[in-house]
Amino acid sequence: MTQTLSVLIVDFFLPFLAGIAVFMFASGICVLRHGGRPRWLGWVAIVIGVVSLTPIGFVGFLAAFVWVLVVSIVLYLSGAETPTTTTPSPAAPTA
């Protein structure tokens, strides 16, 4: 069992890094093109995508997790700033 898991980790690490690189490139281009989030998040995503394709891809792997955490916080905080609309209660009839 342990040997099987070790072999799987070795065999699937590079495809996993390729998937992270594609995810980061796509997210970065989407943010830069459509502007749904701050532009710096898009540029950071593209840098992480490039780093994931280099020999130090493990750093890109870890940075992708940090990027997802930061984007989650940004999304949560931007949702808190959205004003809620309340409907006014109908006025009481005057006699």
Rosetta constraint file for C-alpha pairs under 8 A:
AtomPair CA 1 CA 5 HARMONIC 6.37 0.50
AtomPair CA 2 CA 6 HARMONIC 6.19 0.50
AtomPair CA 3 CA 7 HARMONIC 6.22 0.50
AtomPair CA 4 CA 8 HARMONIC 6.22 0.50
AtomPair CA 5 CA 9 HARMONIC 6.17 0.50
AtomPair CA 6 CA 10 HARMONIC 6.36 0.50
AtomPair CA 7 CA 11 HARMONIC 6.07 0.50
AtomPair CA 8 CA 12 HARMONIC 5.85 0.50
AtomPair CA 9 CA 13 HARMONIC 5.83 0.50
AtomPair CA 12 CA 16 HARMONIC 6.08 0.50
AtomPair CA 13 CA 17 HARMONIC 6.27 0.50
AtomPair CA 14 CA 18 HARMONIC 6.22 0.50
AtomPair CA 15 CA 19 HARMONIC 6.22 0.50
AtomPair CA 16 CA 20 HARMONIC 6.32 0.50
AtomPair CA 17 CA 21 HARMONIC 6.11 0.50
AtomPair CA 17 CA 52 HARMONIC 6.09 0.50
AtomPair CA 17 CA 53 HARMONIC 7.32 0.50
AtomPair CA 17 CA 57 HARMONIC 6.79 0.50
AtomPair CA 17 CA 58 HARMONIC 7.89 0.50
AtomPair CA 17 CA 61 HARMONIC 6.64 0.50
AtomPair CA 18 CA 22 HARMONIC 6.24 0.50
AtomPair CA 18 CA 52 HARMONIC 7.28 0.50
AtomPair CA 18 CA 53 HARMONIC 7.03 0.50
AtomPair CA 19 CA 23 HARMONIC 6.12 0.50
AtomPair CA 20 CA 24 HARMONIC 6.06 0.50
AtomPair CA 20 CA 49 HARMONIC 7.10 0.50
AtomPair CA 20 CA 52 HARMONIC 7.20 0.50
AtomPair CA 20 CA 61 HARMONIC 6.98 0.50
AtomPair CA 20 CA 64 HARMONIC 7.32 0.50
AtomPair CA 21 CA 25 HARMONIC 6.08 0.50
AtomPair CA 21 CA 48 HARMONIC 7.33 0.50
AtomPair CA 21 CA 49 HARMONIC 4.24 0.50
AtomPair CA 21 CA 50 HARMONIC 6.97 0.50
AtomPair CA 21 CA 52 HARMONIC 5.57 0.50
AtomPair CA 21 CA 53 HARMONIC 6.73 0.50
AtomPair CA 22 CA 26 HARMONIC 6.01 0.50
AtomPair CA 22 CA 49 HARMONIC 6.93 0.50
AtomPair CA 23 CA 27 HARMONIC 6.07 0.50
AtomPair CA 23 CA 49 HARMONIC 7.74 0.50
AtomPair CA 24 CA 28 HARMONIC 5.96 0.50
AtomPair CA 24 CA 45 HARMONIC 5.03 0.50
AtomPair CA 24 CA 46 HARMONIC 6.04 0.50
AtomPair CA 24 CA 48 HARMONIC 6.63 0.50
AtomPair CA 24 CA 49 HARMONIC 5.05 0.50
AtomPair CA 24 CA 64 HARMONIC 7.43 0.50
AtomPair CA 25 CA 29 HARMONIC 6.07 0.50
AtomPair CA 25 CA 45 HARMONIC 6.40 0.50
AtomPair CA 25 CA 46 HARMONIC 5.13 0.50
AtomPair CA 25 CA 49 HARMONIC 5.48 0.50
AtomPair CA 26 CA 30 HARMONIC 6.04 0.50
AtomPair CA 27 CA 31 HARMONIC 6.15 0.50
AtomPair CA 27 CA 42 HARMONIC 6.76 0.50
AtomPair CA 27 CA 45 HARMONIC 6.68 0.50
AtomPair CA 27 CA 46 HARMONIC 8.00 0.50
AtomPair CA 28 CA 32 HARMONIC 6.17 0.50
AtomPair CA 28 CA 41 HARMONIC 7.03 0.50
AtomPair CA 28 CA 42 HARMONIC 3.81 0.50
AtomPair CA 28 CA 43 HARMONIC 6.11 0.50
AtomPair CA 28 CA 44 HARMONIC 7.38 0.50
AtomPair CA 28 CA 45 HARMONIC 4.88 0.50
AtomPair CA 28 CA 46 HARMONIC 5.27 0.50
AtomPair CA 29 CA 33 HARMONIC 5.85 0.50
AtomPair CA 29 CA 42 HARMONIC 6.49 0.50
AtomPair CA 29 CA 46 HARMONIC 7.50 0.50
AtomPair CA 30 CA 34 HARMONIC 5.82 0.50
AtomPair CA 30 CA 35 HARMONIC 7.50 0.50
AtomPair CA 30 CA 42 HARMONIC 7.53 0.50
AtomPair CA 31 CA 35 HARMONIC 5.01 0.50
AtomPair CA 31 CA 36 HARMONIC 5.86 0.50
AtomPair CA 31 CA 37 HARMONIC 5.91 0.50
AtomPair CA 31 CA 38 HARMONIC 7.43 0.50
AtomPair CA 31 CA 39 HARMONIC 6.46 0.50
AtomPair CA 31 CA 41 HARMONIC 7.33 0.50
AtomPair CA 31 CA 42 HARMONIC 5.09 0.50
AtomPair CA 32 CA 39 HARMONIC 5.82 0.50
AtomPair CA 32 CA 42 HARMONIC 5.56 0.50
AtomPair CA 32 CA 43 HARMONIC 7.59 0.50
AtomPair CA 35 CA 39 HARMONIC 6.74 0.50
AtomPair CA 37 CA 41 HARMONIC 7.05 0.50
AtomPair CA 37 CA 42 HARMONIC 7.91 0.50
AtomPair CA 38 CA 42 HARMONIC 7.30 0.50
AtomPair CA 39 CA 43 HARMONIC 6.57 0.50
AtomPair CA 40 CA 44 HARMONIC 6.08 0.50
AtomPair CA 41 CA 45 HARMONIC 6.11 0.50
AtomPair CA 41 CA 67 HARMONIC 8.00 0.50
AtomPair CA 41 CA 71 HARMONIC 7.62 0.50
AtomPair CA 42 CA 46 HARMONIC 6.36 0.50
AtomPair CA 43 CA 47 HARMONIC 6.29 0.50
AtomPair CA 44 CA 48 HARMONIC 6.17 0.50
AtomPair CA 44 CA 67 HARMONIC 7.98 0.50
AtomPair CA 45 CA 49 HARMONIC 6.14 0.50
AtomPair CA 45 CA 64 HARMONIC 7.76 0.50
AtomPair CA 45 CA 67 HARMONIC 7.33 0.50
AtomPair CA 46 CA 50 HARMONIC 6.29 0.50
AtomPair CA 47 CA 51 HARMONIC 6.18 0.50
AtomPair CA 48 CA 52 HARMONIC 6.06 0.50
AtomPair CA 48 CA 60 HARMONIC 5.25 0.50
AtomPair CA 48 CA 63 HARMONIC 6.62 0.50
AtomPair CA 48 CA 64 HARMONIC 6.66 0.50
AtomPair CA 49 CA 53 HARMONIC 6.77 0.50
AtomPair CA 49 CA 60 HARMONIC 6.95 0.50
AtomPair CA 50 CA 54 HARMONIC 6.86 0.50
AtomPair CA 51 CA 56 HARMONIC 6.80 0.50
AtomPair CA 51 CA 57 HARMONIC 5.84 0.50
AtomPair CA 51 CA 59 HARMONIC 7.28 0.50
AtomPair CA 51 CA 60 HARMONIC 5.28 0.50
AtomPair CA 52 CA 56 HARMONIC 7.02 0.50
AtomPair CA 52 CA 57 HARMONIC 4.07 0.50
AtomPair CA 52 CA 58 HARMONIC 6.98 0.50
AtomPair CA 52 CA 59 HARMONIC 7.20 0.50
AtomPair CA 52 CA 60 HARMONIC 4.49 0.50
AtomPair CA 52 CA 61 HARMONIC 6.47 0.50
AtomPair CA 53 CA 57 HARMONIC 5.86 0.50
AtomPair CA 56 CA 60 HARMONIC 7.30 0.50
AtomPair CA 57 CA 61 HARMONIC 6.23 0.50
AtomPair CA 58 CA 62 HARMONIC 6.37 0.50
AtomPair CA 59 CA 63 HARMONIC 6.03 0.50
AtomPair CA 60 CA 64 HARMONIC 5.96 0.50
AtomPair CA 61 CA 65 HARMONIC 6.92 0.50
AtomPair CA 62 CA 66 HARMONIC 6.63 0.50
AtomPair CA 63 CA 67 HARMONIC 6.04 0.50
AtomPair CA 64 CA 68 HARMONIC 6.17 0.50
AtomPair CA 65 CA 69 HARMONIC 6.28 0.50
AtomPair CA 66 CA 70 HARMONIC 6.22 0.50
AtomPair CA 67 CA 71 HARMONIC 6.10 0.50
AtomPair CA 68 CA 72 HARMONIC 6.06 0.50
AtomPair CA 69 CA 73 HARMONIC 6.35 0.50
AtomPair CA 70 CA 74 HARMONIC 6.20 0.50
AtomPair CA 71 CA 75 HARMONIC 6.04 0.50
AtomPair CA 72 CA 76 HARMONIC 6.14 0.50
AtomPair CA 73 CA 77 HARMONIC 6.11 0.50
AtomPair CA 74 CA 78 HARMONIC 6.04 0.50
AtomPair CA 75 CA 79 HARMONIC 6.17 0.50
AtomPair CA 76 CA 80 HARMONIC 6.53 0.50
AtomPair CA 77 CA 81 HARMONIC 6.68 0.50
AtomPair CA 78 CA 82 HARMONIC 6.82 0.50
